Amino acid sequence: MGRLGSFNKDNYLGLVVLHIIFGVAIYFFTPLSRLYFIIAFVYFLWKILFSRQERKTVEVLLACSYFTGIEVFFRMTDGGIAYEASKYLVILFMLLGMFFKGMSGRGYPYFIYLILLVPSILVASMTLGFSANFRTAVAFVLSGPVCLGIAALFCYDRRISRKHLLQCVNYIALPSITMTVYLFLYNPSIKDTLSGTASNAATSGGFGPNQVSTALGLGMFAIVVRLFMKSPSIFLKVLNLVILGGMTFRAIVTFSRGGVFAAIIVVAAFLTIYFIKSSPKRKQQIAASFMLFLVAIAITWFISSIQTFGLIDKRYSNQDSLGRDKGDITTGRLDLFEEEIEGFLDSPFLGIGISKTQYIRVERDGKRLPSHNEVGRLLSEHGILGITILLILIIKPFAYRAANKRNVYFYAFFCFWFATINHSGMRIAAPALLYGMSLLNVVYEKNPVHRKQVRKQIK
C-alpha cells in the first residue's frame, strides 16, 4: 500500500501490476482479503491523521475513492469487517476531514437534507417496532443517504486541483482492476455457467450481479478518464484499452444491464464536456483516442457475444433465451416503483417509514425485495419530505455549477449518481461519493515561476 503515495509521480504501471497481484493472491487465498482491508484502512487513516494540513483534503478524498472502488470486491470476498464497512469508512474519513479542515457554510441545504431523513425513522419505529430487525433495516437503508449527506457537506466548495481530482478517479480505477482479475480467475469459462438471459451470479464472482455490474461500470469510467487524460504514450493507451476491454467484458457477462448503461451515460457525459473544453490540438488527440476506444468496445462486445452464444445480444434486446420479447424491460423494477408510489399516496405527509415497503412484500409474498429505485423509496418512505430531499439533491449541484464551471467531471459524477440510484438504489458508496465530488471547487495548478539569479560582478 505504501506505493500508492507515489501515484502522482506517474508510477501507474507499477500500481496496475500491484493490483493485479492483489486479485490473484486473494483468489488463491481468500482470507488475504481481510488483511488487505485492514492494511488499506490503517494506511489511509495514517495518511489522513499525520499528513500536512494542506494535504488533508486530498488524503481524505483519496481514501474515500479507494474504498469506494474496492467496496463490492470486499463484499464479494468477505474482506470487510461489516457488509456496509466501506460506507462507514467514507463517513468516518469525511468527518475527520471536516474536523481538520472545517466545511463551507453555504452547504447548509445538506444539513437540512440530513435532518429530513429523521422523521421516517420515527414513523418506522411505530410501524415496524423497535427490534434488532428494525435497527438493521434503518442502518441498511439510511447508510447510503447519510453517506451522501456527509460527502456533500465535506466536498461542497472544497478546493482541489485538477491533478489531485484526477488522482482520486485513478484511485477508483485501481481496485476495479483487482476485482476484474479476480472475476476472470473465479469464472474463466463463461460458456460453462450460462443459464439463460437473466442476471448471472456465477459470472459475477458468486455475488450480486447488479452490484458487480455497477462497480465495474464505475471502473470503466475511471479507466476511460485515464485513457483520455493521462495516457501520453502508445504503450499506456494500449494498456488502458486492454484493461478497459477486460473490465467491460466482465461487466457485460454479469447479464446485469444497469451498470453498463450507467457507464455509457457517464462516459458520454465526460467525453462531451472534456471535448468541448479542450483546445483544438487536444480535440484532435481526443478524436484519435475515441476511434481506438470504439474499436476496443466493438471487439469486446463481439467476444462477449461469442462467449455467451448470442445470449447477451438477446439480453440487451430484452428477449429470453428463445428470442421471445420479455415485455418488461425493467425486470420487475417498474412494479416495485409503482408499489412505492402507492405507499406515497397512502401516506403523503411523513411517508410509511423506513423499510416499510420491503416488509410489506415479505408479509404479502414471502420475498425480501428491497427497493431498487431511490426516487421511489424516498417518496414512499419519506412522503412530502422525500420530494423536498429530491429537490435539494437535484437543484443545489446545478446552482453551484452555475457559478463554478471548472469541474470537467461534474456532469459525469452527477449522471452516475442519478443513473445508479434509479437501478440500484444506494446499496454501495459510489453514488454518494461521486455526488459529493460533483460539488468540489476545482482549481488550476500554478506553474512554478523560475527566476534567474542576478550575480553581482565584483570589479
Buried (B, 14 or more C-beta within 10 A) or exposed (E): BEEBBEBBEEBBEEBBEBBBEBBBBBBEEBEBBBEBBEEBBEBBBEBBEEBEEEBBBBBBBBBBBBBBBBBBBBBBBEBBEEBBBBBBBBBBBBBBBBEBBEBBEEBEBBBEBBEBBEBBBEBBBEBBEEEEEBEEBBBBBBBBBBBBBBBBBBBBBBEBBBEBBBBBBBBBBBBBBBBBBBBBBBBEEBEEBBEEBBBBBBBBBEBBBBBBBBBBBBBBBBBBBBBBBBBEEEEBBEBBBEBBBBBBBBBBBBBBBBBBBBBBBBBEBBBEBBBEEBEEEBBEEBEEBBEBBEEBBEBBBEBBBEBBEEBBBBBBEBBBBEEEEBEEEBBEBBEBBEBBEEBBEEBBEBBBBBBBBBBBBEEEEEEEBBBBBBBBBBBBBBBBBBBBBBEBBEEBBEEBBEEBEEBBBBBBBBBBBBBBBBBBBBBBBBBBBBBBBBBBBBBEEEEEEEEEEEEEEEE
